[in-house]
Amino acid sequence: MTPPSPALAALGGAPIGRVHRTVLLVVSAMFLFDLADLNTFAFAAPAIRATHHFTVQDVALVTALSFAGMAVGAVLGGRAADLLGRRLGMSAAVAVFSAASLLNALVSTPGPMAAARALTGFGLGAMTAIAISYLSEVTPTTHRGRFQAVALGVGLVGIPLTAFTARFITVSHPASWRWLFVAGALGFLLLPLVLRLPESPRWLLSRGRVAEAEETVRRFVPDFRGDGQEQPASALPAARPKARFRDLFAPGQRRNSLVMMVVWAFALTGFYGFQSWVPTLLADRGQDFATSMTMSAITTIGAVPGAFLATPFIDRFSRKHLSVALGLIVAAVGIGYGLSTDTVAVMVFGVLVAALSQSYIAVLYSYTPEHFPTALRTAGSGLGNGAGRAANIVAPLVIAAVYTAPRFGYVGVFVLVAGAWLIATLTVAFFGIDTRDRPLEDLHGRAAHDGRVPEDAPRPAATH
């Protein structure tokens, strides 16, 4: 094992300064556009159905292919950011989802709409995997959770913003749904800010770029001297092969990878099973178009304080234990929503589901990057995120089948959603690790953070 890194020790123990706040502001803005774009189709769907006669199955197809794009984007974008850098990866992701959102406004039939949403999803999936890893790597150890929660909380403003914009634009003029997607293209305005962010010093060290890493640490910690004490992995004795994607499933790392894949798959099935379908299900259950849009928009208000609600606790208590407690509560409240018939009860339970599920997501955003070493962090985060998006390729189709089945219907959808939350919760309870107050390097061994295969991973066999 290599000696502790002075640069990374300084970075992990730094007080919050101007550069930290700038990073948080820009990442929060990226999440604002990310979450607005992600939810645009859900709130545009009733208007699209009214003007272009989309069926429930058409809505399911577009939603499923959107998640397919996110799955591919999370995995490929995450791996690319391990190879090319966090800053370049985030910039490319923002450019892709902004351009694709504009393309969404130009199509109006199920096939082209699904293709456009898949491309949008590619950019959104890549951005999330890279951004949560980047934020984890540049934030002081004692603030890793709070920074993720604040960034998510600011980003979540995009959901009610999209919901209420859709409510006021489309109720009187359903054909105006295209403007919702045009607004998503404004993400292009973020590119100059993203390109000016400091690169992750941890990533720079993993690539052997010592001088750049120390200079970047000084941007966060002005009194850090450095003095060239860092050494690239290639200069160390007995250096092992550079980490590859397959090393996510090597001994010592396999369990973490599988846990994150299962948790993301079922947590996102539960989350989007509720979030993406509420407007359409309310409209089809007998609510008139304007009422269903108003109720679903009010429900989303709970999402914003939900992430901020996690900030006092997320670094104080074990993220493992927080995710278990929140998962159980969300499952119970979701069942309450499905069983409610009174309008006020529906909105109260809806706000609670939106709030508490976002508290859970804030914990998951913090918890996920901590499961992977630097050389594989965005790939690992992308793998977990991608598993969640891949599950949601199938989940909308399953939800549509459950909803249209005479024996299940509306309540059956929310029983399915609660079951997904329970599986995610039990997985963390039995197999999750405790990462609270531990430097990233101590979670996986320092060799792994130098960009090498962990010491307990076997050397790959020779190939011909």
Disulfide bonds with the S-S distance in Angstrom:
none
